[in-house]
């Protein structure tokens, strides 16, 4: 499992990790820390199953390193690190820490493991990928696709860098590598505007495996909404 955080999301990250603990699921987690404060905070807990790395240790070559925000640097470094892991023979589950895990999603993936190369949640519209949950197998097709993804996030459109999500959509839409993709349905992997809407929630929450806490504002907005819907698991 690969995810990322920064000093402003320490509590959100703790909530995510507590959710995994309560589900009693064990993953080998690599946490990319965007800043020194987050790195120092989490690195004290490093062990064989929880590995903390600084995003600054990954150098971006050429076009990937030009005139972009610190957040874009993190996203691009994360994509390069995904490639490193896949090339080493390890599958990668990319997740966001502002998500709520209610059931173990691997129970949905493993029965179809031989059928697909990738499983991905959907974003703002059907077929638009959301890297908040993205399982990638270490197979040649997938590795080549990630090469394409890295190349795509080096693009600029109208003077602005292409986001990793838009870049991934562009790559998967053409799918010239022939990757076998399973798009995960909204009923089990809803976005924030769905799960954290009481009308949708009352009708569908029993089916949910992972809910993404996007579209809820920044840290405090997410925490307040998580508390309202009973998925804030910490005492703070």
C-alpha positions in Angstrom: 0.0 0.0 0.0 1.3 3.4 -1.0 -0.1 6.7 0.3 1.1 10.2 1.1 0.6 12.9 3.8 1.8 16.2 5.1 1.8 18.1 8.4 -1.7 19.4 7.8 -3.1 15.9 7.4 -1.5 14.1 10.3 -4.8 13.7 12.2 -6.5 12.5 9.0 -3.8 10.0 8.4 -4.1 8.7 12.0 -7.8 8.3 11.4 -7.1 6.3 8.3 -4.6 4.0 10.0 -7.0 3.5 12.9 -9.6 2.4 10.4 -7.2 -0.3 9.1 -6.5 -1.4 12.6 -10.2 -1.8 13.4 -10.7 -3.9 10.3 -7.8 -6.1 11.4 -6.3 -6.0 8.0 -2.5 -6.0 7.6 -0.8 -4.3 4.7 2.8 -3.4 4.0 2.3 0.4 4.0 4.7 2.9 2.5 3.9 6.5 3.6 5.4 9.3 1.6 5.8 12.4 3.8 5.6 15.7 2.0 7.4 17.7 4.7 9.8 17.3 7.6 7.2 17.6 10.3 5.1 14.7 8.9 8.2 12.6 8.3 9.5 13.1 11.9 6.1 12.3 13.3 5.5 9.1 11.5 9.0 7.8 11.1 9.2 7.0 14.8 6.7 4.2 14.2 8.5 2.6 11.3 8.7 -1.1 11.3 8.7 -4.0 8.9 5.1 -3.3 7.8 5.1 0.5 8.1 7.7 2.3 6.0 8.0 6.1 6.0 9.9 7.9 3.2 10.5 11.5 2.5 9.2 12.6 -0.9 12.3 14.8 -1.2 14.5 11.8 -1.7 13.0 11.2 -5.1 14.6 13.4 -7.7 12.5 14.3 -10.7 14.4 14.5 -14.0 13.9 16.9 -16.9 10.4 18.1 -17.6 9.0 16.5 -14.5 10.8 19.0 -12.3 10.0 22.3 -13.9 8.0 25.2 -12.4 5.4 23.3 -10.4 3.9 23.5 -6.9 5.1 21.4 -4.0 1.9 19.4 -4.3 2.6 18.6 -7.9 6.1 17.6 -7.0 4.7 15.1 -4.5 2.3 13.7 -7.0 5.0 13.2 -9.6 7.4 11.7 -7.2 4.7 9.3 -6.0 4.1 8.2 -9.6 7.8 7.6 -10.2 7.9 5.6 -6.9 4.9 3.5 -8.1 7.0 2.5 -11.2 9.9 1.6 -9.0 7.7 -0.7 -6.9 6.1 -2.4 -9.9 9.4 -3.0 -11.6 10.6 -4.7 -8.4 7.8 -7.3 -8.8 5.5 -5.9 -6.2 1.8 -5.1 -6.7 0.9 -1.5 -5.6 -2.3 -0.3 -3.9 -2.4 3.5 -4.2 -4.7 5.1 -1.6 -5.6 8.5 -0.2 -5.5 9.0 3.6 -8.8 11.1 3.5 -10.7 7.9 2.8 -12.8 5.8 5.1 -12.3 2.0 5.0 -15.4 0.2 6.2 -14.7 -3.2 4.7 -11.5 -4.8 3.3 -11.6 -4.2 -0.4 -9.2 -7.0 -1.3 -12.1 -9.3 -0.7 -13.4 -7.9 -4.0 -10.1 -8.0 -5.9 -8.7 -11.4 -5.1 -11.5 -13.5 -6.6 -10.9 -11.8 -10.0 -7.2 -11.4 -9.7 -6.5 -13.4 -12.8 -9.0 -11.4 -14.9 -7.6 -7.9 -14.5 -4.4 -5.9 -14.3 -5.9 -2.9 -12.4 -8.8 -2.0 -10.2 -9.6 1.7 -9.8 -12.3 3.8 -8.1 -14.3 6.3 -10.2 -14.1 10.1 -9.8 -16.5 12.9 -10.6 -18.2 10.9 -13.4 -18.3 7.3 -14.5 -15.2 6.1 -16.2 -13.1 9.0 -14.8 -10.4 7.4 -12.6 -9.8 8.4 -9.0 -6.3 7.4 -7.8 -7.8 7.5 -4.2 -8.0 3.7 -4.7 -5.9 2.1 -7.4 -4.7 -1.4 -7.3 -2.0 -2.2 -9.9 -0.5 -5.6 -10.6 3.2 -6.0 -11.4 2.8 -7.1 -15.0 4.4 -5.7 -18.1 1.2 -4.0 -19.5 0.8 -2.2 -16.2 4.4 -1.1 -15.9 4.3 0.2 -19.5 1.1 2.1 -18.7 2.8 3.8 -15.7 5.6 4.9 -17.9 3.0 6.6 -20.1 1.4 8.1 -17.0 4.7 9.6 -15.9 5.3 11.0 -19.3 1.8 12.5 -19.4 2.1 14.3 -16.0 5.0 16.3 -17.4 2.7 18.0 -19.9 1.4 21.5 -19.5 -2.0 22.7 -20.8 -2.8 26.4 -21.0 0.3 27.1 -18.9 -0.8 24.8 -16.1 0.5 21.3 -15.2 -1.7 18.4 -16.0 -2.9 16.7 -12.8 -2.2 13.1 -12.2 -5.9 12.3 -12.3 -6.4 14.0 -15.7 -3.2 12.4 -17.0 -4.4 9.0 -15.9 -7.8 9.5 -17.6 -6.0 10.4 -20.8 -3.9 7.3 -20.7 -6.7 4.9 -19.7 -9.1 6.3 -22.2 -6.8 5.4 -25.1 -5.4 2.3 -23.3 -2.9 1.6 -26.0 -1.1 -0.8 -23.6 -4.2 -3.1 -23.5 -4.4 -3.0 -19.7 -7.3 -5.0 -18.3 -9.1 -2.5 -16.1 -11.9 -3.0 -13.6 -13.7 0.2 -12.6 -15.1 -0.1 -9.1 -18.8 0.9 -8.7 -20.0 4.0 -6.7 -22.2 1.8 -4.5 -19.0 0.3 -2.9 -16.5 3.1 -3.6 -18.4 6.4 -3.4 -16.9 9.8 -3.6 -17.4 12.4 -0.9 -20.5 14.0 -2.4 -22.3 10.7 -2.3 -21.3 9.0 0.9 -21.4 12.2 3.0 -24.9 13.1 1.7 -27.5 11.8 4.1 -30.0 10.8 1.4 -27.5 8.7 -0.5 -25.9 7.5 2.8 -29.1 6.1 4.3 -29.9 4.1 1.2 -26.4 2.8 0.4 -24.0 2.9 3.4 -24.3 -0.9 4.1 -22.8 -1.7 0.7 -19.7 0.6 1.0 -16.2 -0.7 1.2 -14.2 2.5 0.9 -15.6 6.1 0.9 -13.4 8.9 -0.3 -13.5 12.0 1.8 -13.0 14.4 -1.1 -15.1 17.5 -1.8 -15.3 18.2 1.9 -12.9 21.1 2.2 -9.6 21.1 3.9 -8.6 19.2 7.1 -11.1 20.7 9.5 -14.0 20.4 7.1 -13.2 16.7 6.6 -12.9 16.1 10.3 -16.2 17.8 11.1 -18.0 15.8 8.4 -16.4 12.5 9.4 -17.7 13.2 13.0 -21.2 14.0 11.7 -21.3 10.7 9.8 -19.7 8.6 12.6 -16.5 7.7 10.9 -14.1 9.9 12.9 -12.3 7.2 15.0 -10.0 9.3 17.1 -10.7 11.1 20.4 -9.3 14.4 19.2 
